[in-house]
Amino acid sequence: MMKHFTYSVYMLLSFALIGCVPLEPSQPSSVYGGIGGARAPVGVTTPTPSVDVKVVDRVYGVKPIHYSRSIPIYFSTKLARTQKAIYKYSEPKRAYKRKGFAYGGEVSWRGWLVETSIALPNRAGRMLTPKPYMVLFNDEQIVEHILGYSHKLITKVDK
Amino acid sequence: MANFNTHFMVASGASAMVSGTLLSMEVVTPEEAVYAFLLGTLGGLLPDVDSSHSTSIKVGFNVLSLLMTMMIIFVKSSTYSLIEMFIVAGLVFVGIRYALLDVFRKISKHRGMFHSIPVAFIWGILVSILMHYFFGLNELVSWVYGLMVTFGYFVHLILDETYSVDLGNRRMKKSAGTALKFGKFKTLKDKWHTLIIYLSIPLLLSFAPDTALIQNAIFSHEAWLNFKDVLLPYNGRWFIN
């Protein structure tokens, strides 16, 4: 009888102990290097895996996600001394552009626009005031860039 | 008063210097610098289009009629048949080159308000509006082109005033003060004309592209520093790079 009682107490205690131990947050194994992999030391923030949410607009197409990577690549062949360029971006906005009235004036592009400021050095090496650009996207593809944050023929749907 | 050739040579020389400077300061691309040069030269011929028998008016209206004809062809090439396009293009060319020129000759008076400072600015603003809305160019380039026309226009007016000084006889000619003027105030009609011209400037500016980029590129302290950077070899070595 005593033996059964002791056994039951052991069982209850072991279940209770297991219940008190917090579970590991579910992380992909690659972050910690798999089972038994090196863990991040206490106090250092580890990168939380971001989930790229694909925003699809029926009219304006897919919202670009990788613009901070594609814009510097695009401008590297368009501007001089881009190795020292400093880029800043706004969130992509839905926008459309009309052709110049000389070419008919109808809507020529509808998609996502990223306002980008680019600071570049001049040829003497002095950094200049950042120049504003509007980079026009069709999904993830850059279509065109326009100097300035405004143009009378461009309408930004998202302010 | 300087003749057509003198105006052409001086305006093209001055425009080449300015467009070259803008190119060196990286305000414009090489292609845009060529257009800026051409527009500056055209601006240097514009003030004489009010003279009924000048070469400027013939050249000006030839260029305008050809430009408009080409534009019609570009715009309508996808919708009109060849015959329709030729008819419309022919009508536009004849209409501008002959009919509009005749009307213009009747209503304009040489050395009227066309030779004045506010009209130089009006042409510049008009060109910048045209470039921005009609050709879809960005704000900076639209203003560069507009200001190049104004610049060429000023070169013409200054040249006319310079020619009104008779250095041999050390006297001023009768034409002195009729080119580089702020307006005409002799008669009531002149005063009305002047008033309308001045009032049209803010009205046109309300349609014009934003000026922030051109201010930063040409009329700012940074633009001055940028100009100084490109004026002399920055590493002190001449003709080496």
Contacts between the chains, C-beta under 8 A, distances in Angstrom:
chain1	res1	chain2	res2	distance
A	80	B	26	7.4
A	99	B	136	6.4
A	100	B	133	6.6
A	100	B	134	5.1
A	100	B	135	4.7
A	100	B	136	3.5
A	100	B	137	7.9
A	101	B	133	5.6
A	101	B	134	4.9
A	102	B	71	5.6
A	102	B	74	7.3
A	102	B	75	6.6
A	102	B	134	4.2
A	102	B	135	5.6
A	103	B	74	7.0
A	103	B	75	6.3
A	103	B	136	7.4
A	104	B	75	5.8
A	122	B	26	6.9
A	122	B	226	5.8
A	122	B	229	5.7
A	122	B	230	7.7
A	123	B	26	7.7
A	123	B	229	7.3
A	123	B	230	7.1
A	123	B	234	7.1
A	124	B	229	4.1
A	124	B	230	7.6
A	124	B	234	4.0
A	125	B	234	7.8
A	126	B	225	7.1
A	126	B	226	7.9
A	126	B	229	6.4
A	128	B	222	6.5
A	128	B	226	7.0
A	129	B	216	6.3
A	129	B	222	5.7
A	132	B	213	7.8
A	146	B	138	5.4
A	147	B	138	4.3
A	147	B	139	7.2
A	147	B	140	5.5
A	147	B	141	7.6
A	147	B	213	6.7
A	148	B	138	5.5
A	148	B	139	4.8
A	148	B	140	6.8
A	148	B	210	7.0
A	148	B	212	7.9
A	148	B	213	5.5
A	150	B	139	7.2
A	150	B	210	5.8
A	151	B	132	7.6
A	151	B	136	7.7
A	151	B	138	6.5
A	151	B	139	6.9
A	151	B	209	7.8
A	152	B	132	5.9
A	152	B	133	6.0
A	152	B	209	6.6
A	153	B	132	7.9
A	153	B	133	7.1
A	153	B	136	5.5
